[in-house]
Amino acid sequence: MYENNDYTNGNSPYADGRQQNFSQSGGMQGSVQETQVMPEAPAQDLRGKKERRSRAGFRKVLASVSLGLCFGLSAGVGVWAVAEGTGLFDKRQPAVTESGDGTYEIPEEIQNALKEIDELRELLKETETNVNTVSAGALTKVNFDVSEVAANAMPSMVSIANNYVEKITYFGQPMEREGEASGSGIIVGENETELLIATNYHVIEDAKKLMVHFIDNTDVEAVVKGTDEDMDLAIIAVSIASLSEETRNAISIAKMGDSTSLKLGEPVVAIGNALGYGQSVTNGIVSALDRDVEMEDGSTGTFIQTNAAINPGNSGGALLNIKGEVVGINSSKIGDTLVEGMGYAIPISAAKPILEDLMTKETRNKVSEAGYLGIVPRTVTSDVAELYGSPKGVIVSSVEEGTPAAEGGMLLGDIIVRLGGEKLLTAEELREALEYYAPGETVEIVVMRNINGEYVEVTLQVTLGSRPAEE
């Protein structure tokens, strides 16, 4: 392209001064006519312009370099003046000094600085979370690498299979139906003979047989050691003698955390036997703290709310913080199946003292002959309890004279609520509880007794007997 395209006054783009004539309509005429040749510009004038332009550019570069040098020199002088005025140069010490024996001595200031750097590295290593926030105008999702947390925690997680007997009514007739349910557990301790596992009460409820699946794919039978139905907590025990050396080396005891130190938005990890398929890992954040949730029986509990997926089978599993510490025990029973992203966990700080108490209870196995009380028990249903204003439990509708119950101080109308520390709600639960106590054993029984129109808790010590032979 040319800067001046005005060819009407004889200017031509051709070197020899020729131009093509165009008609008014813009078409090219058939012939090319010669025009007057323009004289060439003197070569020396062009060289002169180039030299002047070159000198002007050089002066600009030289001026820029000079200004930069002046600025750098001024800055250096200023820094030197400040250092000299404050005595900084007087405090300067050599970084390393050589001793006479060929060794080098590092000044104390540098040693302290290196020590602080090492401490910072350790702190960063412990608290590193690798959290990446994905946002679209507002926080929508939190992604972070939980592989290390999961790998460290998995040896302390177990799956639980509950072979239970369900009691149903079919056309008015009581019947029993066997079933199998799955859940999760956390290895929380051990004693001389037992490995102790925490889980939810509803995971082991009505258990006929419990099987525990460890990380090395070993399955071992477990027994119930203690339960707290109100808190939906239980401890089950596995005999250490039943574990191989390989299994004992593969498993570990979980690290307990502090749920009271949790913060909203803090990353958490949920591990459990989701849907009975085996251990799985989900992640999320703490959505809410001290969340009051109404239970199926009408009672209210306080839980940690998280958006980490907690599905059936996750119950009894661990909710972990980013350090791999257990901060909650997951429960799908209290999750809302109608809403996504709302899972709940029992805060470990509230559960820990209960679990520690259950861990100290005597582990009981079913005996060949169940102990005998000598009463006629009946279940106080919710409707009856509401109608008469009485507690729920097992009412004593008859006490035979000379029986263990009568000698232990049990009275007609007493409502049994606990036996051996375990809560009882039905006559069937009382019968099952007695299967773990042999004749001659003394058991603690808690009853609610109506005294002057008010129910008062009374604790009895009853020595069980043998069921008399039927005549």
N, C-alpha and C positions, 0 to 999 in steps of 0.2 A: 504494500500500500504506500501511496505517496502522500506527503503532508499537504502539498498544493496540487489539487486536481483541476485547476483552472487552465484549460488548454485553449481558450478562445482568443487569447492575446499572443499567440505564437509560442507559448510554452509547450514543450513536447516531452513525452516520457521516453522517447527514443533517443539513443546516444547520438545519432547523426542529425537530430533536429527535425526528423520527419514527423508528420501527424496525419491522421486519417480524417477526412471530411465527413461530416454527418449531416443528413437532411434535417429539416425541422421536425419531421415525424420521428426522429431518433434512429432511422435506418442508415446503414452504411452505404455510401455511394459506390458505384462499381469500380471507380479508379482511385488510385492513390496519387496525390499530387505532391510535388516537391514544394517546400516552403523555405523561407530564409533560415539559414543555419545560425543558431545562437552562438556567440563566442564563448569559449570555455573560460572558466575562472582561473586566474593564475594559481599555480600549485603552491607558491610561497604563501599566498594569503590563507589557503586552507591549513598549511602547516602552522602558520602563526596562530590561527584560532585554536588548533589542537594543543599547541604549546601553552597558550594562555589558560585553556580549560584545565590542562594537566597541572599547571602551577597552582591554580585556584583550589583544586581537589587536594593537592599535597598540603597546602596551607591549612585546610580544614582538618585533615587527619592529624597534622602536627599540633594544631591548637587543641584538639580533643585529648591527645596523649599528654600534652603539657598540663592541661587542666586536671587529668587523672593523677599525674605525678604530684602535682601541687596538693591535691586533696589528700592523697595517701600520706604525703610528707607531713601535712598539717595534722592529720589524725594521729600519726605516729608520735609527733612532738607533743600533742595533747595528752596521749596516754602516758608517755614518759614523764611529763610534767606532773600528772596526777600521782603516778606511782612514786615519783621522787618526793613529792610533797607529803604524801601519807606515810612514807618510810617503808613502803612495800619491799623495795630492793634490799633494805637492811635485814628483813626477815627471811629472805630467800636462802634456801639451803640446798645443797646438792642432793639429787634424788637417791643416789647410791654412793657409798664411800667404800674404798678398798682398805681392808685391814692389812696389817703387816704380814700375816700368815697366808696371804693369797685369797682369803675369803672376802665376801662383800657384805656390808651391813646395810640393811634397809631402815631408813628413818622410821620412828614410831608413828609419825603422821601418816606415812604411806601404808604402814601395816594396819593402822586403824581403818583407813579408807578401804583397803582390800577386804578387811573383815566385814565392814558394812555392806560392801557389794555382794559378798557371799551370803550374808543374811537376807538381803533383798532377793537374791536368786532363789533361796529356799522358800521365802514367803510367796514369791510369784509362782513357784512350782506347786505349792500347797493350795493356792487359791485360784489357780488358772481354771477357767470354766469354758473357754472356747465358745462363748455365746455369740451368736450372730442374730441380729434382729432384722426381720423382714417387715417393712412397713409400706403401707400405701395410704399415706395421709395420717394413719394412726397405727398403733401396734396391732398386728394381726396374728403373728405366729413367732414362736421362739424355737430356733433350731440350735442344738449343740451336740457335740460328740459325747455320747454316754457309753461308748464301748469299754473304756477302762473301768468306769463305775460298775457296769454290768458284770464284767469279767471278775472283778474283786468280790462282788456281792453274791454271785451265783452259787458258790460252794456252800453258802449258809441258807439257801432256799430249798424247799422241798415241795413236792406235790403230794396231796393226800386223797386217797380213794376211800369213800365211806360206803360200806355195804350195810344198809339200814333196813329196818322193818317199819313200814308205814301202817298205821292203824286207820282203817276206813270203815265207813258204814255203807252197806249195800242192801237196799230195800229194808232198812231198819235193822239189819243184822250186822254186828261188829265183825270185821274181818281184818286180816293182816296181809300186807302186800310187800314183797321185798323189792328193793330198788338200790341204785348206786348213784352216788353224787361225788363230785370232785371239788377240791379246794386247794388251798396253798397253806404253807407254814413257814416259820422262821426258826432256825436253830438259835436258841437264846442262852443255852447253858448246859451243864452236865454235872452229875455227881459221881460217886464212886461206881455206880452200877448202871446209870441211865443217861441217855442223851435226851435233853428236854427241848420241846418244840412248841412255840406259841402259834395259836391260830384263833379263828372265830368260833364261838360256841355253836353257831348254826351250821358250821362245817362238819362237826362231829356229833351233832344232835341225833339221838335215836340210833347210834351206831351199834351194829351187831358185830362188825369186824372193821378195823382200820388198817390200811396199808399205806406206808410212807415210801415215796420214790425219791432217791437221792441223785445227786448230779452225775454219779458214775453208773446210772441206770440200775442200781440195786434196789430191790423192793423188800421191805422188812415190816413185819406186823408191829403195831403200836397199841398202847392202851391209854385210856383217859386217866390223867393224874388229878386234875382239878378243873372246875368250871366256875364261871361267873356269868350267869345268863343275863343279868341286868346290863352288864357292860359288853356282852357278846364276846367274851374272851374265854379261852381254854388253854390248858397245857396238856399235851400228850407226851408219853414217854416211850422211848425205844431202848431195849436192853443193849448195852454196849457189847455184851458177850455175843449178841447175834450179828454184830457187824464184823466184816472181814477187815484185815489190816489195810487193804487197798481202799476200802470205803472210808475208814477212819482217817487215812492220809488225804483223801480227796475232799472231805468236808471241813467246814470251819464254823466258828460261832460268830454271829452277826455283831457288828458294832452298833451300840445304842447311841442315839443322838439326843438333842434337846428340842422338842417341838415348840417350846415357849419362845425360842429365839428365831423362829421362822418369820419371814417378811412377805408381804404381798408381792407377787411377781417373781418370787425366788424360784429358780429351776428345781424340779423334782423328777424322780424316776420311779415308775411303778413296775414291780416284777411279780409275776404270778402265773398260775396254771390256768390261763384264760381258756374257757370253754372245754377244759379237760384235754387240750391238745398238747400240753407240756408247757414248760416255762417260756414266757415271752416277756419282752421289755417294751414299755411305752414311756414317753416323756411328756412333760408339760410344765406348768407353773403352779404356784400356790394361788388359787383364785380367791379364796376367802379363809379367814381364821375364825375360830370360835363360832362356827355356823351351827345354830340350833335347828335340829331336824326332828320331826315327829316320827316315831317308830310305828310299826304295825300294831303294837299293843296299846298305842295311845301315849306311851311315855316319850319323853324328849331327851335327846342326847346332843352333846356338843362335839363337832367334828371339824377336820380340815377339809376344805373343798378344793378340788384340783380339776384341771381340764385334761389330765392324763387319763387315758382310757382305762376304766376299771370295769371288767365284764364278769359275768358269772364264771366262777372258777378262780378269779383273782382274790376272792375273799380269803383272808388270813395271810396274804402276801405282804410284802414290804413296800412302803413308800419311803424312798431314800432322798437325802439331800445330795448335793453335788460332791460331797466328801465321801459318799457311800455309807453314811450313817442312817440307821432306821429312825425316821421321824414320825412314822405312822403305820398303823396296820389297816390295810385296805379292807373295805367291806362293800360288796356289790349289793348286799341286802338292802342297804339304805340309799342306793343310787336311784335316780329318777330315770326310768326307761323311756319316758316320753320326751326327754330333753337330752340333746347331745352335749358332751363337754362338761358334764357335772358328775364327778366322782367324789367319793367321801372316804376318809380314813380316820380311825380312832387315834387321837394324838398320843404319841408314845409317852409323853411326860405324865399323862393321866393313866395310861395303861400299865406303866412300869411297876408301881407299887403293888398292883393287883396281881400281875404276873409273878412277881417275886414271892408273894404269899402263896400262890397256887403251886409254885415250884417246890415249896417246903412240905406240901401235903404228902401223906403216905399213898403210894401207888397201890391200888387195889385191883385184884383180879377176881373173876367170878369164882365162887366156892361151889363145892359139890352139893352142899346142903345149905339152903338159905335160912337165915335167922327168922325167928317167929316172934311177932308182937302180940297177937291175940286181940285184934280189933277188927271192926267192920268199917272199912274206909269208903268214903264217897267223894267225888270231885265237886268242888264249889266252882261252878262255871261263872263266867263274867256276868251273865244275866242275873243269876242268883245273888252274886256278890253285890251288884248294883241295886237289886230289889231290897235286900235286907241290910245293906250297908256293912257287909262283912268282908274280911280279906279273902283273896283267892288262895286256894290251896286244897288240902285234903281234910275234910271234916271227919271226926271220929263219931260215927253214928251208933256205935256199940262198943263197950269194953267188957270183956269177960273177966270175972273175978279170978284172982290167983294167977293171971297171965303176966308176962313180962311188962306189958304196957301198964297194967293196973299197979303192979309193984313199983314201977318207975314213976308213978304219980300222974299218969295220963288220965284225963277226965272226959266224960261224955260231952260232946260239943266243942272240944278243942279242935283247932284247925292247924294241922301240921304244915309248916312252910319250908322247913329244912331238915335234912337228915345227913349227918356226917359232914355238914358244911355245904351240902349241895341243895340248891333250891328245888322245891317240889311244887307242881301245880295240879297234878292229876293223881288219881289212885293208881293208875298204871305205872307212873313214874315212881311211886312209893314201892310198889312190888319189885320193879327192876332194881331200885337202889338196894333193897334188902338182899339181892342176889350176890352182893359183894361182901356180905357180913355173915359169918358162921355163927351157929349157936354157941353161947358162952361169951361172945364179944360184947363189950359195952360201947354203945353208940350215943352220940349227942343228938338229941332231937329238939328242935325249936318249934313251939306251938304258939298260936295266938289265942288267948283265953278271954272270954267275955266276963269282965268283973264290973258289976254295977253299971251295965250298959255300955261299957267301953272295952275295946279289945286291947289287951296288954300282952307283950311278948314274955314268954316263960321258957326257960331252957331246962330240959330234963336229961338225965343220964339213965339210959335204959339198957339193962343186960338182956340180950336176946336169948330166946329159948329154942327148943326144937318143936316142930309142929306135932301135935298129938296124933296118934294113929287113928285113922277113921274107923268107926265102929261098924 
